[in-house]
Amino acid sequence: MKRLFLVLVIFISFPRSAVAFDLQSRLIEHTLSNGMKWLIVQRRTAPVFSGAVIVRVGGADETTGKTGLAHMFEHMAFKGSRLISKPNEVWEVMLRNGAVGLNAFTNKDMTVYHASLPANRFALWSFVASQMISDLTYRDFDIERSVVAEERRSSAENDPDGRLIEELLQTAYVDGVYRWSTIGLKEDIVGLTVDDARAFHRQHYGAANMIGVVVGDVDVSTVITNVEKHFGSIPAGSRTRNPLPGTTAGGIQRRVKINAEPAVIMAFHKPTYPDPRQAVFDVLTTLLCDGQSSRLVRRLVVEERLARDISCAEHFPGERLPNLFLVWIEPNHRKSMAAIEQIVTEELERLKHDPITDDELRTVVTKATSDLMYLLDDNMDLAVELGRYEAVAGGWRFLAQYPKRLQRVTAADLKKVSEPFFVDANRVIVERTR
């Protein structure tokens, strides 16, 4: 099963014959007069660049009755502006000029608009990207609202995993913005209006709530000149404040009948950034779920053959508020769900009473670090992750310092985190049964 989270990123690249360079010494910051911050990293490996604009607004910034509104802007952004006025012109212009990875995504924390282009097309990208986020025409709003409603049907209502996730959120949260998924609720989506969208845009799409990131073969002065020209006139607005955390529930086990293969999610409430224990949860994810030698995979999949797949997520459904540590298990045919849950519980209890050896801890930290370094061998991955850290984790420097945070995790830290968080009163179990 695919991972349910964006893994943390700590290096720019990890080529086999080189050491990743120092991010803090290579990244250039530039802040426009309207408050929009730009992060620029030169990489001369190929004559291309990746650009991303991160707006610190997502499903967590919606209100009851208007869920799914943040996601609508992915669709509206590609409908053009007053200056990009022809149908499909955004797509046609960008693709004709060599754009790849032209897209956008929304989660509970942020909305990201991104593309990669040849290095000599930076001026074009900065113009088009600025138009996509600042000068929307809301063309075909009703059509796109229907498209989003269909997305909800396919990703939540008719998808067994999506339905299980929604059951989890509604079980783990009594109220608050984490109670609904980013796609929104069906009854809310169909009622969204252009006026709702305009008000949401005025509130959240100010320059002070945006981060621009450019990674690749670019000239810094050219980048600054173009972003000043194209983004500098966006109204400043203000930085979106985090909503209040919702009321959480624990000590609950729920079974949901869905015509699909069985699955179970065991979820534990936990803190988020800048809590220093986040690095410990990252190490726990690798220790428990990452690869054949990880504890839960080895025991449930390899040895006992009770499950066919296991994954962990350490900050679901978002990162701006306290969130959930998940263990997702897909049992083998007709295997006992109770036996699986018992083994997971045993392995989590083991963390409290049987300290990890120095050798195993060293192996786990090394694996976590190398996995993350390999991941960032791509300009776009680096651009998005830099923006994500700047938007939700207290700044991009937190990213640059993350290797040391991982390496400082001790066996005692694993015990200290496991004792208060991996307990029945803090746990929600949601099972999917036929």
C-alpha positions as CSV (number, residue, x, y, z in Angstrom):
1,M,0.0,0.0,0.0
2,K,1.3,3.5,-0.8
3,R,2.5,5.7,2.0
4,L,-0.1,8.0,3.4
5,F,2.2,10.8,4.1
6,L,4.9,13.1,2.8
7,V,8.1,11.9,4.3
8,L,10.4,14.5,5.8
9,V,13.3,15.7,3.6
10,I,16.7,16.5,4.9
11,F,19.2,16.8,2.1
12,I,19.3,18.2,-1.4
13,S,20.7,15.0,-3.0
14,F,22.5,11.9,-2.2
15,P,24.6,10.8,-5.2
16,R,26.5,7.6,-4.7
17,S,29.9,9.3,-5.0
18,A,29.3,12.6,-3.1
19,V,28.1,14.0,0.2
20,A,25.0,16.2,0.2
21,F,26.0,19.9,0.3
22,D,25.2,22.2,3.2
23,L,21.7,23.5,2.6
24,Q,22.0,26.4,5.0
25,S,25.0,27.8,3.1
26,R,23.6,27.4,-0.4
27,L,20.0,28.6,0.0
28,I,19.3,32.3,-0.7
29,E,16.2,34.0,0.8
30,H,14.5,37.0,-0.7
31,T,11.4,38.7,0.7
32,L,9.3,40.9,-1.4
33,S,7.9,44.2,0.0
34,N,4.5,42.6,0.3
35,G,5.9,39.9,2.5
36,M,6.1,37.0,0.1
37,K,9.2,35.0,0.9
38,W,11.3,33.3,-1.9
39,L,13.8,30.5,-1.3
40,I,16.3,30.0,-4.1
41,V,18.7,27.0,-4.5
42,Q,21.1,26.8,-7.5
43,R,21.8,23.4,-8.8
44,R,23.8,23.2,-12.0
45,T,23.3,19.5,-12.7
46,A,21.0,20.2,-15.8
47,P,19.6,23.2,-17.6
48,V,16.2,23.0,-15.9
49,F,14.5,24.3,-12.8
50,S,11.5,23.5,-10.7
51,G,9.3,26.2,-9.3
52,A,6.6,25.9,-6.6
53,V,4.3,28.4,-5.0
54,I,3.1,27.3,-1.6
55,V,0.0,29.0,-0.1
56,R,-0.4,28.3,3.6
57,V,-4.1,27.3,3.3
58,G,-5.8,24.0,3.1
59,G,-8.6,21.9,4.5
60,A,-7.7,23.0,8.0
61,D,-8.7,26.6,7.2
62,E,-12.2,25.8,6.1
63,T,-15.4,26.3,8.2
64,T,-18.3,24.0,8.8
65,G,-20.6,24.0,5.9
66,K,-17.9,25.1,3.4
67,T,-15.6,22.1,3.4
68,G,-13.8,21.3,0.2
69,L,-13.4,25.0,-0.7
70,A,-9.6,25.1,-0.4
71,H,-9.3,22.3,-3.0
72,M,-11.5,24.2,-5.5
73,F,-8.6,26.6,-6.1
74,E,-6.6,23.8,-7.8
75,H,-9.2,23.7,-10.4
76,M,-9.8,27.5,-10.7
77,A,-6.0,28.2,-11.1
78,F,-5.9,26.4,-14.4
79,K,-8.9,28.3,-15.8
80,G,-6.8,31.4,-16.5
81,S,-6.9,35.0,-15.6
82,R,-7.8,38.3,-17.3
83,L,-4.4,38.2,-19.1
84,I,-4.5,34.5,-19.8
85,S,-8.0,34.5,-21.1
86,K,-8.4,31.7,-23.6
87,P,-9.8,28.2,-22.5
88,N,-6.9,25.9,-21.6
89,E,-4.4,28.6,-22.3
90,V,-2.4,27.9,-19.1
91,W,-1.9,24.3,-20.1
92,E,-1.2,25.1,-23.8
93,V,1.4,27.8,-23.1
94,M,3.2,25.9,-20.4
95,L,3.4,22.6,-22.2
96,R,4.4,24.2,-25.4
97,N,7.4,25.7,-23.6
98,G,8.5,22.4,-22.2
99,A,6.8,22.3,-18.8
100,V,6.6,18.9,-17.0
101,G,5.0,18.2,-13.7
102,L,2.6,21.1,-14.2
103,N,0.0,20.5,-11.5
104,A,-1.3,21.5,-8.0
105,F,-2.3,19.7,-4.9
106,T,-4.1,20.5,-1.7
107,N,-3.9,18.9,1.8
108,K,-5.0,19.9,5.2
109,D,-2.1,22.3,5.6
110,M,-1.4,24.0,2.3
111,T,-2.0,24.3,-1.4
112,V,0.9,23.9,-3.8
113,Y,1.2,25.0,-7.5
114,H,4.3,23.6,-9.3
115,A,6.0,22.9,-12.6
116,S,9.5,22.2,-14.0
117,L,10.7,24.0,-17.2
118,P,13.9,24.6,-19.1
119,A,16.1,27.1,-17.4
120,N,15.5,29.8,-20.0
121,R,11.8,29.8,-19.3
122,F,11.9,31.2,-15.8
123,A,10.3,34.5,-16.8
124,L,7.4,32.7,-18.4
125,W,6.8,30.5,-15.3
126,S,6.9,33.4,-12.9
127,F,4.3,35.3,-15.0
128,V,1.9,32.3,-15.4
129,A,2.3,31.1,-11.8
130,S,1.5,34.6,-10.5
131,Q,-1.6,34.8,-12.6
132,M,-2.8,31.4,-11.5
133,I,-2.8,32.4,-7.8
134,S,-3.7,36.1,-7.9
135,D,-6.0,37.0,-10.7
136,L,-8.6,34.3,-11.0
137,T,-11.6,34.6,-13.2
138,Y,-13.6,31.7,-11.7
139,R,-14.5,30.6,-15.2
140,D,-16.5,27.4,-15.3
141,F,-16.9,27.3,-11.5
142,D,-20.1,25.3,-11.7
143,I,-18.5,22.7,-14.0
144,E,-15.4,22.3,-11.8
145,R,-17.6,22.0,-8.7
146,S,-19.2,19.0,-10.4
147,V,-15.8,17.6,-11.2
148,V,-14.8,17.9,-7.5
149,A,-18.1,16.2,-6.5
150,E,-17.2,13.3,-8.8
151,E,-13.7,13.2,-7.3
152,R,-15.3,12.8,-3.9
153,R,-17.4,9.9,-5.2
154,S,-14.4,8.1,-6.6
155,S,-11.9,8.9,-3.8
156,A,-14.1,8.6,-0.7
157,E,-17.6,7.2,-1.3
158,N,-16.7,4.5,-3.8
159,D,-13.1,3.8,-2.7
160,P,-12.8,1.4,0.3
161,D,-9.6,3.1,1.6
162,G,-11.1,6.5,1.3
163,R,-14.2,5.4,3.2
164,L,-12.0,3.9,5.9
165,I,-10.0,7.1,6.3
166,E,-13.2,9.1,6.7
167,E,-14.4,6.7,9.4
168,L,-11.1,7.1,11.2
169,L,-11.3,10.9,11.2
170,Q,-14.9,11.0,12.4
171,T,-14.0,8.5,15.1
172,A,-10.7,10.1,16.3
173,Y,-12.0,13.7,16.3
174,V,-15.3,14.7,18.0
175,D,-15.1,18.1,16.4
176,G,-12.6,20.5,14.7
177,V,-11.1,20.8,11.2
178,Y,-9.5,17.3,11.2
179,R,-12.9,15.7,11.3
180,W,-13.3,15.9,7.5
181,S,-11.0,15.0,4.7
182,T,-9.5,17.6,2.3
183,I,-11.9,16.7,-0.5
184,G,-14.8,18.0,1.7
185,L,-18.2,16.7,2.5
186,K,-20.7,15.9,-0.2
187,E,-23.4,18.2,1.0
188,D,-20.9,21.1,1.3
189,I,-19.3,20.7,-2.1
190,V,-22.5,20.9,-4.1
191,G,-23.4,24.2,-2.3
192,L,-20.2,26.1,-2.9
193,T,-20.5,29.3,-4.8
194,V,-18.3,31.8,-6.6
195,D,-18.9,34.3,-3.8
196,D,-17.7,31.7,-1.3
197,A,-14.5,31.2,-3.3
198,R,-13.9,35.0,-3.7
199,A,-14.2,35.5,0.0
200,F,-11.9,32.6,0.7
201,H,-9.3,33.9,-1.7
202,R,-9.4,37.4,-0.2
203,Q,-8.9,36.0,3.2
204,H,-6.1,33.5,2.5
205,Y,-4.3,34.3,-0.8
206,G,-2.3,37.3,0.4
207,A,1.4,37.5,-0.3
208,A,2.3,37.2,3.4
209,N,0.7,33.7,3.3
210,M,2.7,32.5,0.3
211,I,6.2,31.0,-0.2
212,G,7.9,30.7,-3.5
213,V,10.7,28.2,-4.1
214,V,13.0,27.8,-7.1
215,V,15.5,25.0,-7.4
216,G,17.7,24.4,-10.4
217,D,19.9,26.0,-13.0
218,V,18.8,29.6,-12.4
219,D,20.5,32.9,-12.1
220,V,19.6,34.4,-8.7
221,S,19.4,38.0,-10.0
222,T,17.1,36.9,-12.8
223,V,14.9,35.1,-10.3
224,I,14.6,38.1,-8.1
225,T,13.9,40.5,-11.0
226,N,11.1,38.3,-12.3
227,V,9.4,37.6,-8.9
228,E,9.6,41.2,-8.0
229,K,7.9,42.0,-11.3
230,H,5.2,39.4,-11.3
231,F,4.5,38.7,-7.6
232,G,5.3,42.0,-6.1
233,S,1.9,43.5,-6.8
234,I,-0.1,40.8,-4.9
235,P,-1.8,42.4,-1.9
236,A,0.1,41.6,1.3
237,G,-2.8,40.2,3.3
238,S,-1.8,38.4,6.5
239,R,-0.5,35.0,7.5
240,T,-3.2,32.4,8.1
241,R,-3.4,31.5,11.8
242,N,-3.7,27.9,12.8
243,P,-7.3,26.9,13.9
244,L,-7.9,25.6,17.3
245,P,-7.3,21.8,17.7
246,G,-10.5,19.8,17.9
247,T,-11.7,17.6,20.7
248,T,-10.1,14.2,20.4
249,A,-11.4,10.8,21.2
250,G,-9.6,7.7,22.4
251,G,-10.1,4.2,23.7
252,I,-12.5,3.4,20.8
253,Q,-12.7,0.4,18.5
254,R,-15.1,0.6,15.6
255,R,-16.0,-1.9,12.8
256,V,-17.3,-0.7,9.5
257,K,-18.9,-3.1,6.9
258,I,-17.6,-2.3,3.4
259,N,-17.7,-4.7,0.4
260,A,-13.9,-4.8,0.1
261,E,-10.9,-6.7,1.5
262,P,-10.5,-6.3,5.3
263,A,-8.1,-3.7,6.7
264,V,-7.4,-2.2,10.1
265,I,-6.0,1.2,11.2
266,M,-4.6,1.6,14.7
267,A,-4.2,5.4,15.3
268,F,-2.6,7.2,18.3
269,H,-3.0,10.9,19.0
270,K,0.4,12.8,19.1
271,P,1.9,16.3,18.9
272,T,3.3,18.0,15.9
273,Y,6.0,20.6,15.0
274,P,8.0,22.1,16.6
275,D,7.7,19.5,19.3
276,P,11.2,17.8,19.4
277,R,9.5,14.4,19.7
278,Q,8.6,14.5,16.0
279,A,12.0,13.1,15.1
280,V,11.4,10.2,17.5
281,F,8.1,9.4,15.7
282,D,10.0,9.4,12.4
283,V,12.5,6.9,13.7
284,L,9.6,4.8,15.0
285,T,8.0,4.8,11.5
286,T,11.2,3.3,10.1
287,L,11.7,0.9,13.0
288,L,8.2,-0.5,12.8
289,C,7.1,-0.4,9.2
290,D,9.9,0.4,6.7
291,G,11.1,-2.7,4.9
292,Q,11.2,-6.4,5.4
293,S,13.5,-6.1,8.5
294,S,11.2,-3.6,10.3
295,R,9.6,-5.0,13.4
296,L,5.9,-5.2,12.3
297,V,6.6,-6.2,8.8
298,R,9.0,-8.9,9.9
299,R,6.6,-10.3,12.5
300,L,3.2,-10.0,10.7
301,V,4.2,-10.4,7.1
302,V,7.3,-12.6,7.1
303,E,7.1,-14.7,10.2
304,E,3.4,-15.1,11.1
305,R,2.0,-14.5,7.6
306,L,-1.0,-12.8,9.0
307,A,-0.8,-9.7,6.8
308,R,0.1,-8.9,3.2
309,D,1.0,-5.2,3.7
310,I,1.7,-2.8,6.5
311,S,2.5,1.0,6.5
312,C,2.9,3.7,9.1
313,A,2.2,7.4,8.9
314,E,3.6,9.8,11.5
315,H,1.6,12.9,11.0
316,F,-1.9,12.3,9.6
317,P,-4.1,14.0,8.4
318,G,-1.9,17.2,8.7
319,E,1.0,18.9,10.4
320,R,-0.1,22.3,11.6
321,L,-2.1,20.8,14.5
322,P,-1.6,17.8,16.8
323,N,-2.3,14.7,14.6
324,L,-2.2,10.9,14.4
325,F,0.4,8.2,14.2
326,L,-1.1,5.4,12.1
327,V,-0.4,1.8,11.7
328,W,-2.4,0.5,8.6
329,I,-2.5,-3.3,8.2
330,E,-4.1,-5.3,5.4
331,P,-4.6,-8.9,6.6
332,N,-4.1,-12.0,4.5
333,H,-7.3,-13.8,3.5
334,R,-9.3,-15.0,6.5
335,K,-6.6,-14.2,9.0
336,S,-7.7,-13.1,12.5
337,M,-7.9,-9.3,12.9
338,A,-7.7,-9.8,16.7
339,A,-4.4,-11.7,16.4
340,I,-3.0,-8.9,14.2
341,E,-4.0,-6.2,16.6
342,Q,-2.6,-8.2,19.5
343,I,0.8,-8.5,17.8
344,V,0.9,-4.8,17.0
345,T,0.1,-4.0,20.7
346,E,2.8,-6.4,21.8
347,E,5.4,-4.7,19.6
348,L,4.4,-1.3,20.9
349,E,4.6,-2.5,24.5
350,R,8.0,-4.0,23.8
351,L,9.3,-0.4,23.1
352,K,8.5,0.5,26.7
353,H,10.1,-2.5,28.4
354,D,12.8,-3.9,26.1
355,P,15.1,-1.0,25.0
356,I,16.3,-1.2,21.4
357,T,19.9,-2.2,21.0
358,D,22.5,0.3,19.9
359,D,23.1,-1.7,16.7
360,E,19.4,-1.8,15.7
361,L,19.0,1.9,16.5
362,R,22.0,2.8,14.4
363,T,20.7,0.7,11.5
364,V,17.3,2.3,11.7
365,V,18.6,5.9,11.9
366,T,21.0,5.2,9.0
367,K,18.1,3.8,6.9
368,A,15.8,6.7,7.7
369,T,18.6,9.2,6.7
370,S,19.6,7.5,3.5
371,D,16.0,7.0,2.4
372,L,15.4,10.7,2.8
373,M,18.6,11.7,1.0
374,Y,17.8,9.6,-2.0
375,L,14.3,11.1,-2.2
376,L,15.6,14.6,-2.7
377,D,17.6,13.9,-5.8
378,D,14.9,15.7,-7.6
379,N,14.5,19.5,-8.0
380,M,10.8,19.4,-7.5
381,D,10.8,17.3,-4.4
382,L,13.3,19.7,-2.8
383,A,11.3,22.7,-3.8
384,V,8.0,21.4,-2.4
385,E,9.6,20.2,0.9
386,L,11.4,23.5,1.5
387,G,8.1,25.3,1.0
388,R,6.3,22.8,3.3
389,Y,8.8,23.3,6.1
390,E,8.7,27.0,5.7
391,A,4.9,26.9,5.8
392,V,4.1,24.4,8.5
393,A,7.2,23.4,10.5
394,G,8.6,26.7,11.7
395,G,10.9,27.4,8.8
396,W,13.1,25.8,6.2
397,R,16.1,25.7,8.6
398,F,14.3,23.1,10.6
399,L,14.7,20.9,7.5
400,A,18.4,21.7,7.2
401,Q,18.9,20.7,10.9
402,Y,16.9,17.5,10.7
403,P,19.8,15.1,10.2
404,K,21.2,16.1,13.6
405,R,17.8,15.7,15.2
406,L,17.5,12.2,13.8
407,Q,21.0,11.2,14.9
408,R,20.3,12.5,18.4
409,V,17.4,10.0,18.9
410,T,18.2,7.5,21.6
411,A,16.7,4.3,23.0
412,A,15.5,6.3,26.0
413,D,13.7,8.7,23.7
414,L,11.8,5.8,22.1
415,K,10.8,4.6,25.5
416,K,9.7,8.1,26.7
417,V,7.5,8.6,23.6
418,S,6.0,5.1,23.6
419,E,5.0,5.2,27.3
420,P,2.5,8.2,27.2
421,F,1.3,7.9,23.5
422,F,1.0,4.1,22.8
423,V,-1.7,3.5,25.3
424,D,-5.3,2.3,25.0
425,A,-6.9,5.6,26.1
426,N,-5.0,7.4,23.4
427,R,-5.8,4.9,20.6
428,V,-8.5,4.5,18.0
429,I,-9.0,1.3,16.0
430,V,-11.1,1.2,12.9
431,E,-11.6,-2.1,11.1
432,R,-13.0,-2.7,7.7
433,T,-14.9,-5.9,7.4
434,R,-17.2,-7.5,4.8
